[in-house]
Amino acid sequence: MPLIPILHKKYKKTSEDELLKLFVFETTEFLSLGVFIDVSLASTGENKTDITVEVKRKIGAFDQRHEVQLANEHIAKVFELISLSLKKDDSEIEQLIIEEKEGPKNLTTKEKNVKTNKKIFKIFGYVLLIWLVISVIVAIAVG
C-alpha cells in the first residue's frame, strides 16, 4: 500500500491503520473536490487476502453517469497499482521509497524552472476559471 502514492502521484495517502489494515487515499478531479478511496485488506487464509476498495465522494453522492464512470476508473487504477506493487521485490520497493524521499536526482535548473512554471500555470488556470464562473453568474444576475 505505501507504493500507491509513489507509483501514481495523483493518489495521496490520507490515513493508514496498520492494525485494521485500512488505508485511505484521496484524489481530486476536474471541477470537483474529489474522492476518498478506502482500501481494506483482510486475510482469509495462509496465502489469501481479500482486498476491498470503496470510493466515496468528498462531498455529496455520485449523481451523474460520468461521476460513476470516474469512480470505476479509480477502482481499476487502484487495483492496477496494487498489482504493480505486488510484482516488485523488496530491493525495488526500497529503491522507490528512497528515490521518493530524496526527490529526482540531477535536475537541471531548466527542469526545475519548468516544474515550478507548471505549478504557477495550474494555479493561474484555477484562478482564471473561478473568475470566469463568477463573471458569468454576475452577468446572469444583472442581465
Secondary structure, 3 states (H helix, E strand, C coil): CCCHHHHCCCCEEEEEECCCCEEEEEEEECCEEEEEEEEEEEECCCCCEEEEEEEEECCCCCCCHHHHHHHHHHHHHHHHHHHHHHHCCHHHHHHHHHHHHHCCCCCCHHHHHHHHHHHHHHHHHHHHHHHHHHHHHHHHHHC
